[in-house]
Amino acid sequence: MDATLKFGSKFVNWRKHSWINPLLDGNSAIHFNNYLFQKFAFERLNRLWSSKFRVLEGDVKEVLNREDRVTVRVNDTEHDFDYVLDCMGFPTDFSNYLVSDCSPVNRCEIVNIPAGEFNYEPYTDHIAHENGWMFGVPLQSRKTYGYMYNDQITSREEAQMDVMKILGVKEIDNKEYRFRCYYSNQLISGRVGKNGNKALFFEPIIANSIFLYIYTARLFYDFITGATNRDDCNNAFMASANEVTDVVSYYYQGGSLFDSKFWQFAQPAAKKRLAGRQRFQDTMRIYANFKSRGILNHAPTYTFVPLNWEYIDSKLGYHYIEPEPKMATSSK
């Protein structure tokens, strides 16, 4: 899968010190090529469950939710299934979605650096710059950079010039993404569930979207098997998505080393948003209380495990959990 090891995200230019942001539970992960992942997964599924697995290729024209089945029209042929998980990419209609204001960026320029032209480290780069921040994903064959910015503040031409300057290259791929952060307000409807970009999309500042995809698949599985009902699955999904929106804003609220037009907009906007997020504020108070009693590891998880929150909070200097040390005073 063109994969490399990953032990966290390396934050650079956010503070005077660089630091490694651990994964959600402080474990390990991999970077991989998502196109190769599909090939890998399909081959394995076919080998292990050839009697139950088959690939049906075609243009999905319609998905009809019925009382006892789901009818999918592929090309001009109808096929019936017990359940369908819709992973057909970005929605064209956002009427059943919640569009979040958690992120100040909305556009991304892509740059690929071939193998041999970069120094591999087992981390995802998170590099703050004047107009936003930039991720770097190292694969075996290349390193892909994504220059994140706000096109209402920075023009595409300015962004392209800046990313070429940062990376020291003379040209870049003519590839970009425009996006918004959103999630479905109804993960499961009838016998049809959503996953992937059809269910949600968040900018990659927490670099852990896959955990949401896995969690979403698990919720749909629990619904199918009768372990829980549709409303509970939908509510659990909404709660998890809301937590992620708070984590996105959490990083921006402290700004970066740059005092630029972008950061003058992003920092106060994120700080104001988080101030009104009651569940986030309550959770941080719980963490502070548990920390003061020496039992932080028993606190509830809020996207990250509590001990990771303590570490990240310390590196960013927010002091939600550990009180800011008082300055020593002396008198003559």
Legacy VTK file of the C-alpha trace (Angstrom):
# vtk DataFile Version 3.0
C-alpha trace
ASCII
DATASET POLYDATA
POINTS 332 float
0.000 0.000 0.000
3.040 2.282 -0.388
2.817 2.609 3.393
5.088 4.099 6.051
4.976 4.059 9.826
3.324 6.886 11.727
3.758 7.705 15.408
1.952 11.027 15.517
1.871 14.477 13.916
4.841 16.845 14.063
3.741 20.416 14.797
6.170 23.031 13.487
5.860 26.864 13.711
2.823 26.674 15.990
5.009 27.473 18.995
8.699 28.262 19.409
9.243 24.554 20.050
8.305 21.761 17.661
6.478 18.816 19.188
4.936 15.456 18.317
1.173 15.268 18.732
0.305 11.673 19.678
-2.447 9.687 18.018
-5.905 9.472 19.584
-4.803 6.804 22.031
-1.030 7.280 21.858
-0.539 4.094 19.841
0.861 3.692 16.304
-0.510 3.939 12.771
0.502 4.033 9.102
0.337 6.422 6.183
-0.933 4.633 3.082
-2.028 5.217 -0.503
-5.845 5.100 -0.449
-6.050 3.914 -4.067
-3.811 0.941 -3.295
-5.775 0.275 -0.122
-8.904 -0.486 -2.151
-7.019 -3.023 -4.268
-5.499 -4.580 -1.142
-8.865 -4.852 0.631
-10.802 -6.231 -2.343
-8.198 -8.906 -3.035
-8.200 -10.010 0.594
-12.000 -10.050 0.875
-12.261 -12.134 -2.265
-9.641 -14.583 -1.011
-11.128 -15.026 2.463
-14.849 -14.879 1.642
-15.164 -15.655 -2.050
-18.596 -17.251 -1.475
-19.956 -14.041 0.086
-18.023 -11.254 -1.604
-18.337 -9.979 -5.160
-17.633 -6.732 -6.970
-20.489 -5.215 -8.950
-19.220 -2.322 -11.044
-21.327 0.296 -12.780
-22.975 3.683 -12.537
-25.277 3.846 -9.497
-28.365 5.602 -10.799
-30.651 5.279 -7.786
-30.804 3.949 -4.219
-34.358 3.175 -3.045
-35.042 2.584 0.634
-37.828 0.011 0.983
-39.440 -1.445 4.096
-37.769 -4.872 3.764
-34.827 -4.207 1.411
-32.807 -1.621 -0.511
-33.054 -1.513 -4.303
-30.023 -0.147 -6.117
-30.221 0.611 -9.831
-26.790 0.053 -11.365
-26.684 1.201 -14.968
-30.156 -0.004 -16.048
-30.405 -3.067 -13.806
-32.016 -3.220 -10.345
-30.370 -5.169 -7.524
-31.876 -5.841 -4.076
-29.882 -5.856 -0.859
-30.761 -6.192 2.819
-28.727 -3.093 3.683
-26.571 -0.579 1.806
-23.682 1.530 3.046
-23.449 4.618 0.829
-19.841 5.763 0.317
-20.403 7.679 -2.913
-18.322 10.716 -2.040
-19.132 14.349 -1.368
-22.861 15.094 -1.204
-24.393 17.300 -3.861
-27.163 18.460 -1.529
-26.320 19.634 1.996
-29.922 19.980 3.205
-29.520 16.959 5.518
-26.075 17.962 6.720
-24.653 20.284 9.336
-21.967 22.574 7.925
-19.524 23.495 10.695
-17.694 26.768 11.249
-14.944 24.966 13.173
-12.201 25.633 10.620
-10.843 28.896 9.144
-9.427 27.171 6.013
-11.373 26.123 2.936
-8.859 25.385 0.170
-5.799 23.197 -0.348
-2.952 23.171 -2.880
-1.318 19.768 -3.425
2.425 19.262 -3.978
4.107 15.861 -4.475
7.819 15.418 -3.782
9.329 12.186 -5.223
11.121 9.645 -3.045
14.778 10.526 -2.523
14.056 14.262 -2.439
12.828 14.396 1.170
14.013 13.091 4.530
11.551 10.519 5.862
10.316 10.858 9.428
7.548 8.612 10.866
5.139 11.514 11.388
2.556 13.553 9.532
3.868 17.116 9.178
1.677 19.922 10.526
3.568 23.083 9.548
2.032 26.465 10.337
2.657 29.180 7.748
1.612 32.772 7.182
-1.645 31.871 5.422
-2.690 28.780 7.398
-0.902 25.463 7.770
0.478 22.621 5.640
0.319 18.862 6.090
2.983 16.472 4.824
2.241 12.768 4.341
5.301 10.578 3.649
4.751 7.459 1.536
7.426 5.136 0.196
7.169 6.607 -3.307
6.549 10.266 -2.521
5.661 12.857 0.082
2.408 14.695 -0.450
2.069 18.211 0.942
-1.227 20.007 1.317
-1.050 23.794 1.689
-4.205 24.772 3.596
-5.495 28.339 3.382
-8.592 30.550 3.196
-9.328 31.804 -0.308
-11.244 34.778 1.087
-7.991 36.006 2.638
-5.275 34.608 0.364
-5.469 34.305 -3.422
-4.546 31.049 -5.116
-1.587 32.734 -6.795
-0.275 33.925 -3.412
-0.747 30.444 -1.961
1.119 28.788 -4.836
4.030 31.219 -4.584
4.265 30.681 -0.831
4.183 26.884 -0.941
6.891 26.841 -3.628
9.007 29.130 -1.442
8.504 26.966 1.663
9.321 23.713 -0.133
12.029 25.152 -2.355
10.473 23.966 -5.619
10.031 25.810 -8.921
6.683 24.308 -9.864
3.793 22.455 -8.240
0.983 20.145 -9.299
-1.990 21.980 -10.717
-4.211 20.171 -8.242
-6.337 21.667 -5.517
-9.299 20.951 -3.292
-12.035 23.282 -2.155
-13.930 22.012 0.836
-16.144 22.698 3.796
-16.416 20.861 7.111
-19.695 18.990 7.449
-21.389 15.877 8.810
-24.712 14.173 8.229
-27.522 14.806 10.697
-28.940 11.364 9.852
-26.264 8.728 9.512
-28.766 5.898 9.063
-32.070 6.315 7.261
-34.209 3.221 6.781
-31.823 0.466 5.668
-29.220 2.818 4.195
-26.218 4.142 6.102
-23.496 6.595 5.093
-19.736 6.528 5.458
-16.651 8.222 4.052
-17.152 11.658 2.562
-20.862 10.901 2.173
-21.129 10.883 5.976
-18.642 13.585 6.955
-15.625 15.631 6.053
-13.291 17.594 8.316
-10.099 19.359 7.401
-7.143 17.116 8.333
-5.672 19.080 11.231
-6.324 16.182 13.623
-5.134 13.746 10.907
-7.348 10.973 12.236
-10.400 10.863 9.966
-10.071 7.098 9.615
-11.068 6.548 13.221
-14.399 8.218 12.403
-14.868 5.967 9.382
-14.208 2.889 11.509
-16.526 4.149 14.245
-19.239 4.889 11.683
-18.919 1.392 10.188
-19.212 -0.057 13.686
-22.384 1.921 14.378
-23.954 0.627 11.163
-22.919 -2.926 12.062
-24.487 -2.582 15.528
-27.681 -1.321 13.893
-27.817 -4.237 11.433
-27.248 -6.832 14.163
-29.813 -5.242 16.451
-27.279 -4.365 19.146
-28.652 -0.818 19.163
-31.361 1.134 17.405
-31.219 3.671 14.609
-31.779 6.757 16.787
-29.012 5.789 19.222
-26.603 5.214 16.317
-27.451 8.584 14.801
-27.071 10.349 18.151
-23.737 8.657 18.865
-22.430 9.657 15.445
-23.523 13.274 15.930
-21.858 13.424 19.357
-18.566 12.096 17.982
-18.629 14.482 15.006
-19.289 17.402 17.332
-16.265 16.450 19.415
-14.087 16.552 16.306
-15.311 20.049 15.406
-14.166 21.201 18.847
-10.743 19.605 18.424
-10.296 21.430 15.096
-11.082 24.786 16.723
-8.922 23.877 19.728
-5.714 24.004 17.697
-6.444 27.339 16.022
-7.462 29.218 19.175
-3.853 29.691 20.263
-2.634 30.961 16.918
0.876 30.298 15.627
4.217 32.095 15.346
2.772 34.231 12.533
1.001 37.537 13.135
-0.642 37.695 9.708
-4.030 38.555 8.290
-5.056 34.890 8.325
-4.056 34.264 11.928
-5.573 37.568 13.081
-8.844 36.165 11.731
-8.449 32.488 12.686
-7.331 32.737 16.299
-10.120 34.920 17.756
-12.765 33.131 15.668
-11.733 29.739 17.054
-11.456 31.065 20.592
-14.918 32.610 20.428
-16.422 29.433 19.018
-14.919 27.222 21.729
-16.099 29.577 24.465
-19.662 28.774 23.432
-19.161 24.999 23.230
-20.602 23.899 26.556
-19.746 20.197 26.324
-16.120 20.989 25.506
-15.834 23.457 28.372
-17.457 21.006 30.801
-15.090 18.240 29.699
-12.024 20.436 30.215
-13.267 21.240 33.737
-13.691 17.517 34.399
-10.131 16.905 33.197
-8.782 19.668 35.438
-10.661 18.210 38.410
-9.444 14.670 37.760
-5.883 15.943 37.262
-5.968 17.754 40.622
-6.997 14.461 42.260
-4.324 12.440 40.474
-6.782 10.271 38.540
-6.824 11.903 35.103
-6.506 8.491 33.407
-10.024 7.661 34.645
-11.614 10.716 32.980
-13.927 10.195 29.991
-12.520 10.231 26.451
-13.279 13.299 24.325
-11.850 12.271 20.945
-8.392 11.933 22.519
-7.764 9.857 25.627
-7.416 12.172 28.671
-3.648 11.741 29.141
-3.098 12.803 25.532
-5.231 15.872 26.161
-2.931 16.731 29.070
0.156 16.416 26.865
-1.296 18.429 23.951
-2.644 21.086 26.326
0.807 21.469 27.849
2.607 21.741 24.496
0.165 24.390 23.235
0.273 26.288 26.535
-3.506 26.488 26.974
-3.653 25.436 30.654
-7.134 23.954 30.519
-5.953 20.997 32.603
-2.799 22.037 34.428
-3.042 25.542 35.973
-0.557 28.059 34.672
2.374 28.285 37.132
2.391 31.449 39.176
5.329 33.826 38.837
7.587 33.918 41.864
7.692 37.269 43.674
10.168 38.690 46.117
10.360 41.778 48.271
13.263 43.615 49.848
LINES 1 333
332 0 1 2 3 4 5 6 7 8 9 10 11 12 13 14 15 16 17 18 19 20 21 22 23 24 25 26 27 28 29 30 31 32 33 34 35 36 37 38 39 40 41 42 43 44 45 46 47 48 49 50 51 52 53 54 55 56 57 58 59 60 61 62 63 64 65 66 67 68 69 70 71 72 73 74 75 76 77 78 79 80 81 82 83 84 85 86 87 88 89 90 91 92 93 94 95 96 97 98 99 100 101 102 103 104 105 106 107 108 109 110 111 112 113 114 115 116 117 118 119 120 121 122 123 124 125 126 127 128 129 130 131 132 133 134 135 136 137 138 139 140 141 142 143 144 145 146 147 148 149 150 151 152 153 154 155 156 157 158 159 160 161 162 163 164 165 166 167 168 169 170 171 172 173 174 175 176 177 178 179 180 181 182 183 184 185 186 187 188 189 190 191 192 193 194 195 196 197 198 199 200 201 202 203 204 205 206 207 208 209 210 211 212 213 214 215 216 217 218 219 220 221 222 223 224 225 226 227 228 229 230 231 232 233 234 235 236 237 238 239 240 241 242 243 244 245 246 247 248 249 250 251 252 253 254 255 256 257 258 259 260 261 262 263 264 265 266 267 268 269 270 271 272 273 274 275 276 277 278 279 280 281 282 283 284 285 286 287 288 289 290 291 292 293 294 295 296 297 298 299 300 301 302 303 304 305 306 307 308 309 310 311 312 313 314 315 316 317 318 319 320 321 322 323 324 325 326 327 328 329 330 331
